[in-house]
Amino acid sequence: MWGSIPAKGLKIVFLLSFYIYTPNAFNILSCLATPCYPGIACIKAMAHSHVWWPGIDNDIKWLSHKCTQCFKTKKSPPAAPLAPWTLSTIPWERVHIDFATYRGDHFLIMVDGHSKWPEVIGPIPTTNVKATTDALRVVFARYGLPSQVVSDNGPPFLSTEYSEFLKENGVQCILVSPYDPASSGLAERFVQTFKQAMLSSASGPLQQRLQNFLLTCKQKHS
């Protein structure tokens, strides 16, 4: 039944209880392909139910690495575990900041990492580094200097002037990935809360609506 050893480059393919020689066994695997890629495990099961040759699993694995559809639909590698923030022991030790834009105006959002106390500075006509540091200076004069300020990698926070401003005041600058709930989530979530509150408020001057919103938020922490 086994016959002689095939020539180099050929494979023995067992098909329905008999074997044939093929110079390119991958043609058989291609015939088993489906428009909807079911995964490498299903492809192996389908192949085993029809054909077999030594090393068929390795051949299927190699073929899947060359398949465009397989590449598009394969699962992403597991994300690296994120180190959680250490709990702030005192108020105003670590402050998370971000910018919110509402109807063309910009607002600097600040949230205390310990008490979740919010501050909103604005409207600010621009988000450049001077406007950012000016807004921070107002809040620092009111509450004092924090130990750390956490922000994303937005343009004003990446500037040398911004990092020098914090360094000169003895504040550590921490930059995190944008849209990462585990890192900058405090400020980002409050940005969404702020926008929703401004959109849902009935009418009245912007500053009055902003003050009413902040008063409601701060009553939770009083």
Contacts in CASP RR format, 6 or more apart in sequence:
PFRMAT RR
TARGET T0000
AUTHOR 0000-0000-0000
METHOD contacts of the structure
MODEL  1
MWGSIPAKGLKIVFLLSFYIYTPNAFNILSCLATPCYPGIACIKAMAHSH
VWWPGIDNDIKWLSHKCTQCFKTKKSPPAAPLAPWTLSTIPWERVHIDFA
TYRGDHFLIMVDGHSKWPEVIGPIPTTNVKATTDALRVVFARYGLPSQVV
SDNGPPFLSTEYSEFLKENGVQCILVSPYDPASSGLAERFVQTFKQAMLS
SASGPLQQRLQNFLLTCKQKHS
6 12 0 8 1.000
6 21 0 8 1.000
9 23 0 8 1.000
10 21 0 8 1.000
10 22 0 8 1.000
10 23 0 8 1.000
11 21 0 8 1.000
11 22 0 8 1.000
11 25 0 8 1.000
11 53 0 8 1.000
11 54 0 8 1.000
12 19 0 8 1.000
12 21 0 8 1.000
12 53 0 8 1.000
12 54 0 8 1.000
13 19 0 8 1.000
13 20 0 8 1.000
13 21 0 8 1.000
13 22 0 8 1.000
13 25 0 8 1.000
13 28 0 8 1.000
13 51 0 8 1.000
13 52 0 8 1.000
13 53 0 8 1.000
14 51 0 8 1.000
14 52 0 8 1.000
14 53 0 8 1.000
15 50 0 8 1.000
15 51 0 8 1.000
22 28 0 8 1.000
25 53 0 8 1.000
25 56 0 8 1.000
25 59 0 8 1.000
26 59 0 8 1.000
26 63 0 8 1.000
28 47 0 8 1.000
28 51 0 8 1.000
29 43 0 8 1.000
29 47 0 8 1.000
29 59 0 8 1.000
29 60 0 8 1.000
29 63 0 8 1.000
32 43 0 8 1.000
32 46 0 8 1.000
32 47 0 8 1.000
32 50 0 8 1.000
33 43 0 8 1.000
33 67 0 8 1.000
37 67 0 8 1.000
37 69 0 8 1.000
37 70 0 8 1.000
37 73 0 8 1.000
39 64 0 8 1.000
39 70 0 8 1.000
39 73 0 8 1.000
40 60 0 8 1.000
40 61 0 8 1.000
40 64 0 8 1.000
40 70 0 8 1.000
43 60 0 8 1.000
43 64 0 8 1.000
44 56 0 8 1.000
44 57 0 8 1.000
44 60 0 8 1.000
47 56 0 8 1.000
47 60 0 8 1.000
48 56 0 8 1.000
53 59 0 8 1.000
64 70 0 8 1.000
82 180 0 8 1.000
82 182 0 8 1.000
82 183 0 8 1.000
84 182 0 8 1.000
85 94 0 8 1.000
85 113 0 8 1.000
85 183 0 8 1.000
87 114 0 8 1.000
88 94 0 8 1.000
88 112 0 8 1.000
88 113 0 8 1.000
88 114 0 8 1.000
89 114 0 8 1.000
90 114 0 8 1.000
91 112 0 8 1.000
91 114 0 8 1.000
91 115 0 8 1.000
91 117 0 8 1.000
92 112 0 8 1.000
92 114 0 8 1.000
92 117 0 8 1.000
92 143 0 8 1.000
92 144 0 8 1.000
92 146 0 8 1.000
93 113 0 8 1.000
93 114 0 8 1.000
93 146 0 8 1.000
93 147 0 8 1.000
93 148 0 8 1.000
94 112 0 8 1.000
94 113 0 8 1.000
94 114 0 8 1.000
94 146 0 8 1.000
94 147 0 8 1.000
94 148 0 8 1.000
94 149 0 8 1.000
94 150 0 8 1.000
95 110 0 8 1.000
95 111 0 8 1.000
95 112 0 8 1.000
95 113 0 8 1.000
95 146 0 8 1.000
95 148 0 8 1.000
95 149 0 8 1.000
95 150 0 8 1.000
96 110 0 8 1.000
96 111 0 8 1.000
96 113 0 8 1.000
96 149 0 8 1.000
96 150 0 8 1.000
96 151 0 8 1.000
96 184 0 8 1.000
96 185 0 8 1.000
96 186 0 8 1.000
96 187 0 8 1.000
97 108 0 8 1.000
97 109 0 8 1.000
97 110 0 8 1.000
97 111 0 8 1.000
97 136 0 8 1.000
97 149 0 8 1.000
97 150 0 8 1.000
97 151 0 8 1.000
97 187 0 8 1.000
98 108 0 8 1.000
98 109 0 8 1.000
98 151 0 8 1.000
98 152 0 8 1.000
98 184 0 8 1.000
98 187 0 8 1.000
98 188 0 8 1.000
98 190 0 8 1.000
98 191 0 8 1.000
99 106 0 8 1.000
99 107 0 8 1.000
99 108 0 8 1.000
99 109 0 8 1.000
99 127 0 8 1.000
99 156 0 8 1.000
99 191 0 8 1.000
100 106 0 8 1.000
100 107 0 8 1.000
100 109 0 8 1.000
100 120 0 8 1.000
100 191 0 8 1.000
100 194 0 8 1.000
100 195 0 8 1.000
101 107 0 8 1.000
102 123 0 8 1.000
102 194 0 8 1.000
102 195 0 8 1.000
102 198 0 8 1.000
102 199 0 8 1.000
103 198 0 8 1.000
105 122 0 8 1.000
105 123 0 8 1.000
105 124 0 8 1.000
105 125 0 8 1.000
105 206 0 8 1.000
106 122 0 8 1.000
106 123 0 8 1.000
106 124 0 8 1.000
106 125 0 8 1.000
106 126 0 8 1.000
106 127 0 8 1.000
106 131 0 8 1.000
107 120 0 8 1.000
107 121 0 8 1.000
107 122 0 8 1.000
107 123 0 8 1.000
107 124 0 8 1.000
107 194 0 8 1.000
107 210 0 8 1.000
108 120 0 8 1.000
108 121 0 8 1.000
108 122 0 8 1.000
108 124 0 8 1.000
108 132 0 8 1.000
108 135 0 8 1.000
108 136 0 8 1.000
109 118 0 8 1.000
109 119 0 8 1.000
109 120 0 8 1.000
109 187 0 8 1.000
109 190 0 8 1.000
109 191 0 8 1.000
109 194 0 8 1.000
110 118 0 8 1.000
110 119 0 8 1.000
110 120 0 8 1.000
110 121 0 8 1.000
110 139 0 8 1.000
110 187 0 8 1.000
111 117 0 8 1.000
111 118 0 8 1.000
111 119 0 8 1.000
111 186 0 8 1.000
111 187 0 8 1.000
111 190 0 8 1.000
112 118 0 8 1.000
113 186 0 8 1.000
115 221 0 8 1.000
116 186 0 8 1.000
116 221 0 8 1.000
117 218 0 8 1.000
117 221 0 8 1.000
118 190 0 8 1.000
118 214 0 8 1.000
118 217 0 8 1.000
118 218 0 8 1.000
119 139 0 8 1.000
119 143 0 8 1.000
119 214 0 8 1.000
120 194 0 8 1.000
120 210 0 8 1.000
120 213 0 8 1.000
120 214 0 8 1.000
121 135 0 8 1.000
121 138 0 8 1.000
121 139 0 8 1.000
122 135 0 8 1.000
122 210 0 8 1.000
123 206 0 8 1.000
124 131 0 8 1.000
124 135 0 8 1.000
125 131 0 8 1.000
127 155 0 8 1.000
127 156 0 8 1.000
128 155 0 8 1.000
128 156 0 8 1.000
129 156 0 8 1.000
129 159 0 8 1.000
129 161 0 8 1.000
129 162 0 8 1.000
130 161 0 8 1.000
131 156 0 8 1.000
132 156 0 8 1.000
132 157 0 8 1.000
132 162 0 8 1.000
133 161 0 8 1.000
133 162 0 8 1.000
133 165 0 8 1.000
136 149 0 8 1.000
136 165 0 8 1.000
140 146 0 8 1.000
140 169 0 8 1.000
145 169 0 8 1.000
145 170 0 8 1.000
145 171 0 8 1.000
146 171 0 8 1.000
147 171 0 8 1.000
147 172 0 8 1.000
148 171 0 8 1.000
148 172 0 8 1.000
148 173 0 8 1.000
148 174 0 8 1.000
149 166 0 8 1.000
149 171 0 8 1.000
149 172 0 8 1.000
149 173 0 8 1.000
149 174 0 8 1.000
150 174 0 8 1.000
150 175 0 8 1.000
150 176 0 8 1.000
150 183 0 8 1.000
150 184 0 8 1.000
150 186 0 8 1.000
150 187 0 8 1.000
151 157 0 8 1.000
151 173 0 8 1.000
151 174 0 8 1.000
151 175 0 8 1.000
151 176 0 8 1.000
151 184 0 8 1.000
151 187 0 8 1.000
152 175 0 8 1.000
152 176 0 8 1.000
152 177 0 8 1.000
152 178 0 8 1.000
152 179 0 8 1.000
152 184 0 8 1.000
153 175 0 8 1.000
153 176 0 8 1.000
153 177 0 8 1.000
153 178 0 8 1.000
154 178 0 8 1.000
156 162 0 8 1.000
157 173 0 8 1.000
157 175 0 8 1.000
158 175 0 8 1.000
162 173 0 8 1.000
163 173 0 8 1.000
166 172 0 8 1.000
166 173 0 8 1.000
167 173 0 8 1.000
176 183 0 8 1.000
176 184 0 8 1.000
177 183 0 8 1.000
177 184 0 8 1.000
178 184 0 8 1.000
179 188 0 8 1.000
181 188 0 8 1.000
181 189 0 8 1.000
193 217 0 8 1.000
194 213 0 8 1.000
197 209 0 8 1.000
197 213 0 8 1.000
198 206 0 8 1.000
198 209 0 8 1.000
198 210 0 8 1.000
198 213 0 8 1.000
201 209 0 8 1.000
201 212 0 8 1.000
201 213 0 8 1.000
END
